[in-house]
Amino acid sequence: MTLTPPPVDRTAASKAAVAARRARAEVKNRISSGAARPIDVLDAAVDREHPASTLRITQFLRSIPHIGVTKTERILGELQIAPVKRLGGLGRNQRERLRDWLGEWERSSGATPRVVVLAGPTAVGKGTVSRYIREHYPDVHISVSATTRNPRPGEVEGRDYYFVDDAEFDRMIESGEMLEYATVHNSYRYGTPAAPIRRELEAAHPVLLEIDLQGARQVKAAMPEARLVFLLPPSWDELVRRLIGRGTETPEEQQRRLETAKVELAAQHEFDARVVNETVPRAAGEVVRLMGFDVPRDDAS
């Protein structure tokens, strides 16, 4: 018996192809704007579901600033990689050679972002990682957010947050003093005062913003060159343990935050890089390395 193959849904296939091209174009735009590190894109391409996996090696290299056709051909020759290769199809040795080359390019070109945004789900430890960076990496300028919630034990005004009431928060919005702002967990409001950010950027200092997912999206819209870093928990069970263990919320609030965390975790693919917070020193070192600072791999790994 001869089996008849099922009819091809050409409309669906066409839509999928268009979506894939757009996703690859977005990856290239992020590389060329400096928002995404080429090394991070190369690492992400191991995941066959990531749009970078189907990006041709020639397209990838030409997305890097100041690398054209001639330089691309020379690089591929030196690395012994065929121009028809896609990032997801590189062999282990080819990937390692390309990664080494990208690391050297990054160090020699000074290709570092001016603004890095650190976001992630509730209780993942964003504040703890930021405090560790503040204490151990004094060259990093960390933006201080304003919030309408009350201080938690140990938090200091002007260092951890600017604690303001709703009226003052409204005034800051109306006067254009906020780079971004949002209501988090359907309760308190958070926002980033713009003036301190501008002062640091004018002085050519990289800035780290530790904010929520909504704020990260606003910053990306206002500053496409910003690099977004998503902080992940080692596991869902560990995230639950950390949230319950800190004991700063009621059981009802804990449940609400966990529901929000599920939504936040689903957005991680919007980000340029991901860091797993297994230990605070390692996560902090990796974030600082992503900002372009020279951090030994023993600290960041």
Phi, psi and omega in degrees: 000134179269126179273132178267123181296148180295151179295145180278129175279089186294326180295314180296320180296320179296317179296320180295321180295319179296316180298321180294319179296319179295320180295319178293322179296321178295321177299314181295321179296321180293324177293311185294330180277349182090359181290324181245134176284134177305323179298319180294322178295318178300316180295320181294332184293348176297329177283114184294344178276347181280138181300336179293337184296331181262008180282128178294147182300326179292319178296320180299309183294322181288346176283341180284131182308135175073016175246114181253198184297310183297315180293325178299315179299318180295317181297315181296324177296315180296323184271355180057052178237128180290141182294345180276352183294148171253155185303320181288347182256009179290143174286167184301314181293320178297318180297318180295319179295318179294320180296318177298318180296318180295322177297318178293319177300317182296318181292322184279334184269346184065031183281081181240148180284154176272327180230126175241131181251123177255118180223172180167178183289163177303143176068010179285342177106025180301313181296321180294318178296318179297318178296322178296318178298317180300321184280329188251346180230077187296343179284348180272126175270123180252123179294143178255124181274158171260145180213153178266359179276166179280154178297143172272163179307128178092345180283142185241133177302130178085343177257309179271314180207163163262113183270115184231162176270176184297323181296318180291323178297317178299319181297319181295323178293311183297329181270004177074025183273353184258129172287322177204158176199156181196159171265126187249135180057031177057030182221275186271158179254145178229148178202160181250113174299132187279326187303312179298326178297313181299319181298317180292320180294322177297332177270008179064033177260129175297146184236137175253125175252123176254101188221179181274176184298317179300316180295322179299319179294322179295318179297319180298322179292321182279330183226083183302338181281351180294144178259126182261126180241126182258124179267122184251149171279159177298329180198166177295319180299322179292323177297316178298317181298318181294319182295313181290323184293331182284340171061031181258358180231157175288163177304322179295317179293322178300315180296319179296320180291325178292322176296319177295321182299324179298319179292318181296319180297328180291345183265006187298334181285353174284349189264159183277335180208155179232139180232129178269126182271072175285313172226148183298314180302319180294314181296317180297317179298322179292319178297316180295322176298321178295339177277355177100002179277151183277101180243125178304143182296333178297330179276327188264358184248000000 
